[in-house]
Amino acid sequence: MGLFYRSLLILIYSCCCLAPILEAGKVLMYMPVATKSHKNVWRPLAFALADRGHEVTMVTMFEESAASNAPKKYREIIVDFDPTDLQSRIAKEVVNPVDNSISR
């Protein structure tokens, strides 16, 4: 028996022995962007992972429109986020201190 076939048999045997030990994981998907298109891109991956037994939690600003199609292990946390508030905070806390230090 060649080295390739021996290695293949060891690989198959190892997979068969480890299969009962493998478990599903918990996945957190954090989507803090202000456009729904970003969520639409990642939703199929989240649904596929949930269909395969993983517990998927997506934190997003947009509620799932197809909630009836969502797998049982898929959960959403809807956060209220105002991008203009973030912009004003960045301007106040980051940009203004830099401008003041330059003008001195």
C-alpha positions as CSV (number, residue, x, y, z in Angstrom):
1,M,0.0,0.0,0.0
2,G,1.4,3.4,-1.0
3,L,2.1,6.3,1.3
4,F,-0.8,8.3,-0.2
5,Y,-3.4,5.6,0.5
6,R,-2.1,5.0,4.0
7,S,-2.3,8.7,4.7
8,L,-5.8,8.8,3.2
9,L,-7.0,5.9,5.5
10,I,-5.5,7.6,8.5
11,L,-7.3,10.9,7.6
12,I,-10.6,9.1,7.1
13,Y,-10.3,7.1,10.3
14,S,-9.4,10.3,12.3
15,C,-12.4,12.1,10.9
16,C,-14.7,9.3,11.8
17,C,-13.4,9.1,15.3
18,L,-13.6,12.9,15.9
19,A,-17.0,13.4,14.3
20,P,-19.0,12.7,17.5
21,I,-16.8,15.2,19.4
22,L,-17.4,18.2,17.1
23,E,-19.9,20.8,18.3
24,A,-21.6,23.8,16.8
25,G,-20.4,27.3,17.9
26,K,-21.8,30.6,18.8
27,V,-21.3,33.3,16.3
28,L,-21.7,37.1,16.9
29,M,-22.1,39.2,13.8
30,Y,-21.8,43.0,14.6
31,M,-23.0,45.3,11.8
32,P,-22.6,48.9,13.0
33,V,-22.9,50.4,9.5
34,A,-25.6,52.8,8.5
35,T,-26.6,51.0,5.2
36,K,-28.8,48.0,4.9
37,S,-26.8,46.6,2.0
38,H,-24.0,45.5,4.3
39,K,-26.5,43.3,6.3
40,N,-27.9,41.9,3.0
41,V,-24.5,40.8,2.0
42,W,-23.8,38.9,5.3
43,R,-27.3,37.5,5.9
44,P,-26.9,34.4,3.6
45,L,-23.8,33.4,5.6
46,A,-25.6,34.0,8.9
47,F,-28.5,31.9,7.8
48,A,-26.2,29.1,6.4
49,L,-24.3,28.9,9.7
50,A,-27.6,28.8,11.7
51,D,-28.9,26.0,9.4
52,R,-25.8,24.0,10.2
53,G,-26.4,24.2,13.9
54,H,-24.5,27.3,15.0
55,E,-26.1,29.9,17.2
56,V,-25.9,33.1,15.3
57,T,-26.6,36.5,16.8
58,M,-26.5,39.5,14.5
59,V,-26.4,43.0,16.0
60,T,-27.7,45.4,13.4
61,M,-29.7,48.6,12.9
62,F,-32.2,47.0,10.5
63,E,-34.9,44.4,11.4
64,E,-35.0,41.2,9.3
65,S,-37.8,41.6,6.7
66,A,-38.0,37.9,6.1
67,A,-38.3,36.8,9.7
68,S,-40.4,33.8,8.8
69,N,-37.5,32.4,6.6
70,A,-35.0,32.8,9.4
71,P,-33.6,29.6,10.9
72,K,-34.4,28.8,14.5
73,K,-30.9,29.4,15.8
74,Y,-30.7,32.9,14.2
75,R,-31.3,35.9,16.5
76,E,-31.2,39.6,15.9
77,I,-30.5,42.4,18.2
78,I,-31.7,45.7,16.8
79,V,-29.8,48.8,18.0
80,D,-30.9,52.4,17.6
81,F,-28.0,54.3,16.1
82,D,-27.9,57.8,14.7
83,P,-25.0,58.4,12.4
84,T,-25.2,62.1,12.7
85,D,-24.7,61.7,16.4
86,L,-21.5,59.8,15.8
87,Q,-20.3,62.4,13.4
88,S,-20.8,65.2,15.9
89,R,-19.1,63.2,18.6
90,I,-16.1,62.6,16.4
91,A,-16.0,66.3,15.5
92,K,-16.2,67.3,19.1
93,E,-13.8,64.7,20.7
94,V,-11.3,64.0,17.9
95,V,-11.1,66.9,15.4
96,N,-11.5,69.9,17.8
97,P,-8.7,68.9,20.1
98,V,-6.4,68.4,17.1
99,D,-7.4,71.8,15.7
100,N,-6.7,73.5,19.0
101,S,-3.3,72.0,19.3
102,I,-2.4,73.2,15.8
103,S,-3.4,76.8,16.3
104,R,-1.2,77.2,19.4
